[in-house]
Amino acid sequence: MEQQILDTAQDAVFTIIKLAAPLLGVALVVGLAVSIFQATTQIQEQTLSFVPKILAVFLSLFIFGAWMMTTLKEFTLRIYNNILQFIY
């Protein structure tokens, strides 16, 4: 029982990391590129760092959205199967 709960928690954390990694990676790369651009041009506009990251995250969400939904669906089905195994 306790091992099943720990396995489910571990699976949940791994799924969260797997779902968040592409979006966070894109935001990190775009943020680094904008920071380098700001440092070389000495433009210190605050909105310049946020708008490109938001647009890049929305674009990557559009690109990775189907894969993310499939991953989340598979995780949900695993949770339902674990609940059914626990009940019966």
C-alpha positions in Angstrom: 0.0 0.0 0.0 2.6 2.5 1.1 4.9 1.5 -1.8 2.1 2.1 -4.3 1.5 5.6 -2.9 5.2 6.4 -3.1 5.3 5.0 -6.7 2.3 7.2 -7.6 3.9 10.3 -6.1 7.1 9.6 -7.9 5.3 9.1 -11.2 3.4 12.4 -10.6 6.6 14.4 -9.9 8.3 12.8 -13.0 5.3 13.7 -15.1 5.2 17.3 -13.9 8.9 17.6 -14.7 8.5 16.0 -18.1 5.5 18.4 -18.9 7.2 21.5 -17.7 10.7 20.9 -19.2 10.0 22.0 -22.8 8.3 25.2 -21.8 10.9 26.1 -19.2 13.7 25.3 -21.5 12.3 27.6 -24.2 11.8 30.4 -21.7 15.4 29.9 -20.5 16.9 30.0 -23.9 14.8 33.1 -25.0 15.5 34.8 -21.7 19.3 34.3 -22.2 19.2 35.5 -25.7 17.2 38.7 -24.7 19.7 39.3 -21.8 22.6 39.0 -24.2 20.9 41.4 -26.6 20.2 43.9 -23.8 23.7 43.7 -22.5 25.3 44.3 -25.9 22.9 47.2 -26.9 22.6 48.6 -23.3 18.8 48.7 -23.7 17.3 48.3 -20.3 13.6 48.1 -21.1 11.8 45.9 -18.6 9.1 44.7 -21.0 11.7 43.6 -23.5 12.5 40.7 -21.3 9.0 39.5 -20.8 7.2 39.8 -24.1 9.6 37.6 -26.2 9.5 34.9 -23.4 5.7 34.9 -23.3 5.5 34.7 -27.1 8.0 31.8 -27.2 6.2 29.9 -24.4 2.9 30.3 -26.2 4.5 29.1 -29.5 6.2 26.1 -27.7 2.8 25.3 -26.0 1.3 25.2 -29.5 4.1 22.9 -30.7 4.3 20.6 -27.7 0.6 20.8 -26.7 -0.5 17.5 -28.3 2.4 15.6 -26.7 1.7 17.2 -23.3 -2.0 16.3 -23.5 -1.1 12.7 -24.4 1.4 12.5 -21.6 -1.2 13.9 -19.1 -3.8 11.5 -20.4 -1.5 8.5 -20.0 -0.7 9.6 -16.4 -4.4 10.0 -15.6 -5.2 6.5 -16.9 -2.4 5.1 -14.8 -3.9 6.8 -11.7 -7.3 5.4 -12.6 -5.9 1.9 -13.0 -4.1 2.2 -9.6 -7.3 3.3 -8.0 -9.1 0.3 -9.5 -6.4 -2.1 -8.4 -6.6 -0.6 -4.9 -10.4 -1.1 -4.7 -10.5 -4.6 -6.0 
